Every structure is written in C-alpha cells, then in structure tokens.
Amino acid sequence: MEYLSIFILLLAAELLYFRFAKHYKIIDKPNERSSHSHVTLRGGGIIFWIAALLYTAFHPSVISIWFLAGMTIISGVSFWDDVKGVNQKTRLVFHLFAMTCVFYLTGVFGMFPWWAIVLGYIVFIGIVNAYNFMDGINGITGLYTLAVLLAMLYLNERVIRFVSVEFLIYPMIASIVFLFFNFRTKARCFAGDVGSVSVAFWVVTMLLLLMIKTHNLIWIGFLLVYGVDTVCTIFHRIYLRQNLMEAHRLHFFQVLANEQQIPHQVVSLIYAGVQLVCCFSIIYFYPRIGWWIFAILAVILTGIYCLKFRLMKYPKELTDNANVQ
C-alpha cells in the first residue's frame, strides 16, 4: 500500500509540475547539438527529489535527513541551472557540499585518509556529472537507472543487505513515473539537470554504502556502460581538440540515435539491457573473480564503442580540427 501511495503522489506531483513548467516556460528548445526536434518541457526529473522528500517523511532517520539535505542542495542548484543557468564553478561548489553530506552519513570522514577522501570527491562528483552528460535521448536515464536499481535490489535481498529496501524502491517508482512521460517517440518532458543529477546522486549514495559495507570497489561496475562511453568520448574529444565543456553529439548513443536513426527507445533499451548483463555478471562472479570479469566487460564495451567510428558521418569542421598541427 505504501508503494502504491508513493506512485500516486509522484504521478500527481509530475502532472502538477507540468502546469508549473508551462506557466513559467521551463522548456528545452532543440538546437544543432540536440537529439530531439520538438520544444519539450524540461525538469520533469524533479520527482526524484520529491521521492527523496517522501522517503524522508515516511522513513525519518539521521541518515535519511542528511541524504535529503544533500539531495536538496544538488537538486536545487541543478533546477536553477535548468531555469536560468549556473556557471560551472558555482555548480561545483554546490556539488561539493552535497557530496559532503553523503560522506558524513556514510562515515567516510572517520574511516579514510585525507587523500582518499579527496579522490572520492573527484570520482563521485565525476560520476554524477557523467550521468548528466549521458542524459541525451528519450528513456535512457529512466531505463538505465531502473537497470542499476534492479541489480542493487537483487544484491540487497539475495547477497548482502547494505541499505533498506525502501531506499531502493522509491527511486525505482520515480523512474517508472518519469518514464511514463519520457519513454515515448515524442516525450512530454525531459529530466533536465535536476533529474539526471539528482538520480545520479541517489545512485552514488547507494554505491558508496555498498562499497563501504563490502570493502570492495567492484560495484563501480554497476555503471560500467556509462563509464566506458563517457571516458572514451572524452578521449575522442581531446583528440579532436574540442572544448570538453561545450555540448556535443559524440557519445555512442548519440551516433546511434542521430546518425544511424535508430529510435531513441531502442537505443535506451540496449544501454539498459547491456548494463543489466554487466551488473548480474559481476554479482554472479563476486567475490571470486569479480575484477577479472570487470576487466573483460570493460574491454568488450570499449571494443563495441570503437564501432562508433565506422558509423559516424564526420562533419568537415571535425576533420579539419583533428588535422590541425
């Protein structure tokens, strides 16, 4: 009954937000770097923050309150970025504050040396931003999140309990509600930074809890598909001498959706499906040869990513930039 109530509340909140977004014209207009061609409401992913608020209301604790504080900080600056735009330095400061809340609730500050904590800030804030960069086609954020959360739920219930089941179910319900409006040929809304960043923050929090519980970093493989695509694309853009802070269409999923004209829903299902296979492969072989499986999967995914170069139709300006001496 609790989960049905949460579903109804989140659905109502999403519909109410649509009215708010239409009134204040919080929209995403297509441009030459976009993977869509219609004006669409932006910020529908705010229901992930609402889900966190509901979780704290129904399951109050010191941990949930600190989590909500971090979620509010990072969602707030991301929503303002969707509405007005925020410079990168300001956004980074808020991300640091939000991640500090997570490090506090997980006990990181009293458990690891300073250099490991600094590295943790870099890695986990990087993951949050990578999740945001990968939010470029209909359905990909919601489906990919569901794949990761399903694997975590199985791990939590069958292998090792690292978090309350409700902490996993609430973002899953939010993902389903969001997908109802986003997983379409013509989406009614996009997640916006507030959606992709906030759900990434939720996933990162659970990953950190899992890593601390098991004393193992292997679970970073639960984001292996996004990770390989992001890292390989960064190297590709460095090779092309592009500004890494500017928008682009060089991710593998963008090439599939834009240049190969594969429907967004199909590409999103492929990404989620492949990640699900990676997750359960790691779970199955943990703790025996988990890192070997991680390495094999990373090599396979990198090889698949390299197929992108055969599928791309290079614009003249890209080849010119690459040939600059």
C-alpha positions in Angstrom: 0.0 0.0 0.0 2.9 2.3 0.8 4.4 1.9 -2.7 1.1 2.5 -4.4 0.6 5.7 -2.4 4.1 6.8 -3.4 3.3 6.1 -7.1 0.1 8.1 -7.0 1.8 11.0 -5.1 4.7 11.1 -7.6 2.3 10.9 -10.6 0.3 13.8 -9.2 3.4 15.8 -8.5 4.7 15.3 -12.0 1.4 16.5 -13.5 1.4 19.5 -11.2 4.9 20.3 -12.3 3.9 20.2 -15.9 1.5 23.1 -15.2 4.2 25.0 -13.4 6.7 24.4 -16.2 4.3 25.5 -18.9 3.4 28.7 -17.0 7.0 29.7 -16.4 8.1 28.4 -19.8 10.7 25.9 -18.5 11.3 24.3 -21.8 14.0 22.7 -23.9 14.4 24.1 -27.4 16.1 21.9 -30.0 19.4 23.1 -31.5 22.1 21.6 -33.7 23.5 19.6 -30.8 20.2 18.2 -29.7 18.8 14.7 -30.2 15.2 15.9 -30.4 13.3 18.2 -32.8 10.4 19.5 -30.7 10.1 22.0 -27.9 9.7 19.9 -24.7 9.1 20.7 -21.0 12.4 20.5 -19.0 12.9 19.4 -15.4 10.4 16.5 -15.2 13.1 14.7 -13.2 12.3 16.9 -10.2 10.2 13.9 -9.0 13.4 12.2 -7.9 13.9 15.0 -5.4 10.2 14.7 -4.4 10.7 10.9 -4.0 13.6 11.7 -1.6 11.4 14.0 0.3 8.7 11.4 0.6 11.2 8.8 1.7 12.5 11.0 4.5 8.9 11.8 5.5 7.9 8.1 5.7 11.2 6.8 7.0 12.8 9.6 9.1 16.3 8.9 10.5 19.6 10.7 10.8 20.8 9.1 7.6 17.7 10.0 5.6 17.8 13.6 6.8 21.4 14.0 5.8 20.7 12.4 2.4 17.7 14.7 1.9 20.0 17.7 2.7 22.5 16.6 0.1 19.8 15.9 -2.4 18.2 19.3 -1.8 21.5 21.1 -2.3 22.4 19.4 -5.5 18.8 19.3 -6.9 18.3 23.0 -6.1 21.3 24.2 -8.0 20.5 21.9 -10.9 16.9 23.1 -11.1 18.2 26.7 -11.1 20.6 25.7 -13.9 17.6 24.4 -15.9 15.7 27.6 -15.4 18.3 30.4 -15.6 21.7 28.7 -16.0 24.5 28.5 -13.4 28.2 28.8 -14.1 30.4 25.8 -13.6 32.3 27.0 -10.6 29.1 27.7 -8.6 27.7 24.3 -9.6 30.9 22.6 -8.5 30.7 24.3 -5.0 27.1 23.0 -4.5 28.2 19.5 -5.7 31.0 19.5 -3.1 28.5 20.5 -0.3 26.1 17.8 -1.4 28.8 15.1 -1.5 30.0 16.2 1.9 26.5 15.3 3.3 26.8 11.8 1.7 30.4 11.3 3.1 29.1 12.4 6.5 26.2 10.0 6.6 28.3 7.1 5.4 31.1 7.7 7.9 33.7 8.4 5.3 35.5 11.2 7.2 36.4 9.0 10.1 37.3 5.9 8.0 39.7 7.0 5.3 42.8 9.2 5.0 42.6 12.7 3.5 43.9 11.8 0.1 41.4 9.0 -0.3 38.6 11.4 0.6 39.8 14.0 -2.0 39.9 11.2 -4.6 36.4 10.2 -3.5 35.2 13.7 -4.1 36.7 13.7 -7.6 35.4 10.3 -8.5 31.8 10.5 -7.2 31.2 14.1 -8.4 32.6 12.9 -11.7 30.1 10.1 -11.8 27.2 12.5 -11.1 28.3 14.7 -14.0 28.8 11.8 -16.3 25.3 10.6 -15.6 24.1 14.1 -16.5 26.1 14.1 -19.8 24.6 10.8 -20.8 21.0 12.1 -20.5 20.5 12.9 -24.2 17.7 10.7 -25.6 14.2 9.7 -24.6 14.2 7.0 -22.0 17.9 6.5 -21.4 18.1 8.0 -17.9 15.0 6.2 -16.6 15.7 2.8 -18.1 19.4 2.8 -17.2 18.6 3.8 -13.6 16.0 1.0 -13.4 18.6 -1.5 -14.6 21.1 -0.4 -12.0 18.5 -0.3 -9.2 17.1 -3.7 -10.1 20.6 -5.2 -9.8 21.1 -3.4 -6.5 17.8 -4.7 -5.2 18.7 -8.3 -6.1 22.1 -7.9 -4.4 20.5 -6.3 -1.3 17.9 -9.0 -0.9 19.9 -12.1 -2.0 23.5 -11.5 -1.4 24.3 -8.8 1.2 22.0 -6.3 2.9 23.5 -2.8 2.6 20.5 -0.5 2.7 16.8 -0.5 3.5 14.7 -1.9 0.7 12.6 1.3 0.6 15.7 3.3 -0.2 15.9 1.3 -3.4 12.2 1.1 -4.2 11.4 4.8 -4.0 13.7 5.9 -6.9 12.5 2.9 -8.9 8.9 4.2 -8.6 10.1 7.7 -9.5 11.9 6.2 -12.6 8.7 4.4 -13.7 6.6 7.6 -13.3 9.1 9.6 -15.2 9.4 7.0 -18.0 5.6 7.1 -18.5 6.1 10.7 -19.8 9.6 10.4 -21.2 9.8 6.9 -22.9 8.0 8.0 -26.0 8.7 8.9 -29.6 7.7 12.5 -28.6 8.5 12.9 -24.9 6.2 15.0 -22.8 9.2 16.1 -20.6 12.9 15.8 -20.2 14.6 15.0 -16.9 16.7 18.2 -17.1 19.8 18.6 -14.9 17.6 18.4 -11.8 16.5 14.9 -12.8 19.7 13.4 -14.1 21.9 14.9 -11.4 19.5 14.1 -8.5 19.0 10.5 -9.5 22.8 10.1 -10.1 23.3 11.5 -6.5 20.9 8.8 -5.2 22.7 6.0 -7.1 26.1 7.3 -6.0 24.9 7.3 -2.3 23.8 3.7 -2.6 27.1 2.7 -4.4 29.1 4.3 -1.6 27.1 2.5 1.1 27.6 -0.8 -0.8 31.3 -0.3 -1.2 31.8 0.5 2.5 29.6 -2.5 3.5 31.6 -4.9 1.4 35.0 -3.1 1.5 35.1 -3.6 -2.3 35.2 -1.1 -5.2 34.0 -3.7 -7.7 30.5 -2.2 -7.6 31.6 0.7 -9.7 30.9 -1.8 -12.5 27.2 -1.2 -11.9 27.8 2.0 -14.0 30.3 0.4 -16.5 28.3 1.2 -19.7 28.0 4.9 -18.9 31.6 4.9 -17.7 33.1 3.4 -20.8 31.0 5.7 -23.1 32.0 8.8 -21.1 35.7 8.1 -20.8 36.1 7.0 -24.4 34.1 10.1 -25.6 36.4 12.3 -23.5 39.5 10.9 -25.2 37.8 11.2 -28.6 37.1 14.9 -28.0 40.6 15.5 -26.7 41.9 14.0 -30.0 39.6 16.4 -31.9 40.8 19.3 -29.8 37.3 20.2 -28.7 36.3 22.2 -25.6 35.2 19.5 -23.2 32.7 21.9 -21.5 30.8 22.5 -24.7 27.8 20.5 -25.9 28.4 17.8 -28.5 26.9 14.7 -30.2 29.8 12.3 -30.0 28.6 9.8 -27.4 27.9 6.4 -28.9 24.2 6.6 -28.1 24.0 9.9 -29.9 25.6 8.5 -33.0 23.2 5.6 -32.9 20.1 7.8 -32.4 21.1 10.8 -34.6 23.3 9.5 -37.4 22.0 5.9 -37.7 18.4 7.0 -37.0 17.8 4.1 -34.5 14.7 5.0 -32.4 15.5 6.5 -29.0 13.6 3.9 -27.2 15.6 1.1 -28.9 18.9 2.7 -28.0 17.8 3.3 -24.4 16.7 -0.3 -24.1 20.1 -1.5 -25.4 22.0 0.6 -22.9 19.9 -0.6 -20.0 20.0 -4.2 -21.1 23.7 -4.3 -21.6 24.2 -2.6 -18.1 21.9 -5.2 -16.6 24.0 -8.0 -18.0 27.2 -6.3 -16.7 25.6 -6.0 -13.2 24.5 -9.5 -12.9 27.8 -10.9 -14.3 29.6 -9.0 -11.6 27.2 -10.3 -8.9 27.5 -13.8 -10.1 31.3 -13.9 -10.0 31.6 -11.8 -6.9 33.8 -12.3 -4.9 35.8 -15.0 -6.7 36.9 -13.4 -9.9 34.9 -10.2 -9.9 37.7 -7.9 -11.0 38.6 -10.3 -13.9 35.0 -10.1 -15.1 35.0 -6.3 -14.7 38.2 -6.1 -16.9 36.7 -8.4 -19.5 33.5 -6.5 -19.7 35.3 -3.2 -19.9 37.4 -4.4 -22.8 34.4 -5.8 -24.6 32.5 -2.5 -24.1 35.5 -0.5 -25.3 35.6 -2.6 -28.4 31.9 -2.1 -29.1 32.4 1.7 -28.6 35.1 1.7 -31.3 32.5 0.6 -33.8 31.2 4.2 -33.5 33.9 5.4 -35.8 32.6 3.3 -38.6 29.1 4.6 -38.0 29.9 8.3 -37.8 29.5 10.8 -40.6 32.2 13.3 -39.7 31.3 16.9 -40.3 34.0 18.8 -42.2 34.9 21.0 -39.2 35.7 18.0 -37.0 38.1 16.5 -39.5 39.7 19.9 -40.0 40.1 20.3 -36.2 41.7 16.9 -36.0 44.2 17.7 -38.7 45.4 21.0 -37.1 49.1 20.9 -36.5 
